[in-house]
Structures are given as C-alpha cells and as structure tokens.
Amino acid sequence: MKFLRPLWIALQLLTRLPTPDCGLPQAVELGCSLLCYPLVGLLVGILLAGAGWLLAGHLPPMLLAALLLSFWVMLTGALHLDGLADCADGWLGGHGDRERTLKIMHDPQSGSAAVVVVALVLLVKFAALVAVVDARQTLSLLFVPVLARTLLPLLFLTTPCARTEGLAASLAACLPRKAAWFVVALGLLLTSLPAPSGVWLAVSGLLVFILLRRMMLEHIGGMNGDTAGALVELSETAALIALACV
C-alpha cells in the first residue's frame, strides 16, 4: 500500500529484512522514511528481545550474548558499523583537515583505526550483553534499537549536512520537520517508560548524541551518512552499558 512506502524504504535502508520492492523512491518519500526510523528500531528490538526471551535459560549467558550480537549485526547488514569505521579512519587520519577527512571517509577501504574501533565497540557490546542476559533483562533489549533510531531524526533536525549532495542531504531536505519533532519526542518517551532503566537509557543516548554531534561539527562541519551510522552504534553501546549497570 502506498502509505506504507516510507516504512518499506526505511526498512530497506536500515535492515536486511525482506520488504516489497519499492522501486526508486521519490525525494518526499525519502524524507518521510526518516519518520519511520524509530519504528524500524522497534521491529529490530522485538526480534532481539524475542530471540533473547526464547533462548534464555537454554544457553549459557556468554553464548547467548554472542548469538544475539551476531543476530543484531546480521539484521542491519553491518550498515552502521561501516559508518563507524569510516568515521574512525577519517577523524583520526584527517588531522583536522575537513576535506581530507571527508575524502578518507568516502574511501571504501578500512584502515587500522576502523578495525580497532569496530572491534572495541563490538567487544563492549558483547560484555554488556552478557551482563544484561545474566541479569535476565533480555526483554529490555526491545528499547535499545528504538532509542538509537530515534536519535537519527533528531540528528537531521539539529545538524547541518556536511555536503550538499548525497543521500543524507536528500533526506534532510525533504524531512517533515514538525512531524519529526513529534516522532523524536514519542520515541524518547517510549524509551523512558520502563523503570528504572528507561530513564538511564534515554540519558545515555542523549549524552552520546551531544558529544558525537559536537565532534561532527568540529571534524567535518556537519553530519553525513557515516556519522549517522556511528551515532547508532555508539548510542546502542551506551544504552547497553546503562542496562548492564542498572
């Protein structure tokens, strides 16, 4: 159905889940698809929490955490990890030069910084997942992807694009801003609902958002698709740490 096209577009971009063939999306549909990002996060969270709930008690915590993390990466096709890797290479190798940083980020090859940062993030995610599984909080995993993908519309609302061309610029240009603010508020409210962990989840995500946004402005003067991916990965990591510590 036509009114579901923005959701299918969002699912195609952010996950590897099967969706109807949408063809080439129009600019307006791309902008509206941003409003569906938290919904995509909810679907990913349901799949993760459901898998954790079904397997809890049948597998050792470390094995279950490893399987959940692998499933998580497979669901997204490592899209956000790729963005994180590009940011690591560009920000560390650009030496403060904006154009050099963007050029390195655009290079499809990964350097040592990318490998190290991705490995460390996955290691921290795994350790936090072990703690979450061991504490029997696997159902709380429902809210982690929602939070991370709620921060994406917020990023587009508050941060200029580093370049005037590209997918990120197209998304930002056609984003329905009033509706996006409502979606962000609703997503943060949903994330904050489970007590007491919900508030800490939201706070951890917003702290990562503030710090990473500042770094984006310093390094490349704005945001792009790679920094959006880095935001997803780092906010999910922070949220998992918050869950593990509650």
Secondary structure, DSSP 8 states (H G I E B T S, - for coil): -GGGHHHHHHHHHH---------S--HHHHHHHGGGHHHHHHHHHHHHHHHHHHHBTTB-HHHHHHHHHHHHHHHHTTHHHHHHHHHHHHHHHSTT-HHHHHHHHH-SS--HHHHHHHHHHHHHHHHHHHHHHHTT-GGGGGHHHHHHHHHHHHHHHHS-BSSSSSHHHHHHHT--HHHHHHHHHHHHHHHH-STTHHHHHHHHHHHHHHHHHHHHHHHHSSB-HHHHHHHHHHHHHHHHHHHHH-
